[in-house]
Amino acid sequence: MEYIRITKDSIDAEHICCAMSGKQALAKKEWLKRRFDEGLVFYRSAERGKCFIEYIPAENAWVPIQADGYLHINCLWIAGAMKGHGCSNDLLRECVKDAKERGRKGPCIQSDKKFLKLAGVQA
């Protein structure tokens, strides 16, 4: 699978994969543009609308967490047809690599036990 990194400069011309359309999608893009300056990364499959990961330094996360030194994964999404093809592993590997390159401790994500069980992690 081929992946692309969407940036502040490229986002207007790119599909952001979210299940939004029209005004909602435009509002999300504007919101994302403001977050790129805070370290946001939006990485998705080159194939439109199939899978993506969105993460930011945890100090800039907009959820109530204490995870200084980590990258907080806001969203990791894999379309149904793409499940089981290693896409989530690819995207998570990119996040881990980016964390190391930035001198971060690694990624963190808020989740529930159901997701962890699906991912094969014991909670």
C-alpha positions in Angstrom: 0.0 0.0 0.0 1.2 3.5 -0.8 0.8 6.3 1.7 0.9 10.1 1.6 1.4 12.7 4.2 -1.0 15.6 4.0 0.4 19.0 5.0 -0.9 22.5 5.6 0.1 23.3 2.0 -1.5 20.2 0.4 -4.7 19.8 2.4 -6.9 21.9 0.2 -6.3 19.6 -2.7 -6.6 16.3 -0.7 -9.3 14.1 0.5 -9.2 13.7 4.3 -11.0 10.4 4.6 -13.4 11.5 7.3 -17.1 10.5 7.0 -18.0 14.1 6.4 -19.0 16.1 3.4 -19.8 19.6 2.4 -19.5 22.2 5.1 -18.4 19.7 7.7 -15.4 18.5 5.6 -14.4 22.1 4.9 -14.6 23.0 8.6 -12.5 19.9 9.5 -9.9 21.0 7.0 -9.7 24.5 8.4 -9.4 23.0 11.9 -6.6 20.7 10.8 -4.7 23.5 9.1 -4.5 25.3 12.5 -3.2 22.1 14.1 -0.4 21.5 11.7 1.6 24.3 13.4 1.1 22.4 16.7 2.8 19.3 15.2 -0.2 17.5 13.8 0.5 14.7 11.3 -2.2 13.4 8.9 -1.0 10.3 7.0 -3.3 8.3 4.7 -3.3 5.7 2.0 -2.8 7.1 -1.5 -6.0 5.3 -2.4 -8.7 7.8 -1.5 -10.8 7.1 1.6 -9.3 3.8 2.6 -7.3 4.4 5.8 -5.5 7.1 7.8 -3.8 8.1 11.0 -3.9 11.5 12.6 -1.6 12.3 15.6 -0.1 15.3 17.4 2.3 15.9 20.3 0.3 14.9 23.4 1.0 18.3 25.0 -1.1 19.8 22.2 -3.9 17.1 22.3 -7.4 18.4 22.8 -8.4 15.6 25.1 -7.7 15.5 28.8 -4.6 13.4 29.0 -1.2 13.7 30.7 1.3 12.2 28.3 4.1 14.6 27.9 6.7 13.4 25.5 4.3 11.2 23.6 2.5 11.5 20.3 -1.3 11.3 20.8 -3.1 9.4 18.2 -6.4 11.3 17.6 -7.7 8.9 15.0 -6.7 5.6 13.3 -9.2 4.5 10.8 -9.2 1.6 8.4 -12.1 1.1 5.9 -13.8 -2.3 6.2 -12.4 -3.6 2.9 -8.9 -2.7 4.0 -9.0 -4.5 7.3 -6.7 -7.5 7.6 -4.2 -6.2 5.0 -1.7 -4.7 7.4 -2.7 -1.0 6.9 -3.0 -0.3 10.7 0.4 -1.8 11.2 1.9 0.4 8.4 0.3 3.5 9.8 1.3 2.7 13.4 4.9 1.9 12.3 5.0 5.4 10.7 3.8 7.0 13.9 6.4 5.1 16.0 9.2 6.1 13.5 8.1 9.7 13.6 8.1 9.6 17.4 11.7 8.4 17.5 12.7 11.0 14.9 11.2 13.7 17.1 12.8 12.4 20.2 9.4 11.4 21.7 8.8 8.4 24.0 6.3 6.8 21.5 2.6 7.0 20.6 -0.3 6.9 22.9 -4.0 6.4 22.2 -7.2 6.5 24.2 -9.2 3.4 23.6 -11.6 0.9 25.1 -11.1 -2.8 25.9 -13.0 -3.8 22.8 -10.5 -2.1 20.5 -7.6 -3.5 22.4 -9.0 -7.0 22.1 -9.5 -6.6 18.4 -5.9 -5.4 18.1 -4.7 -8.5 20.0 -3.7 -6.6 23.2 -4.6 -7.9 26.6 -6.0 -5.1 28.8 
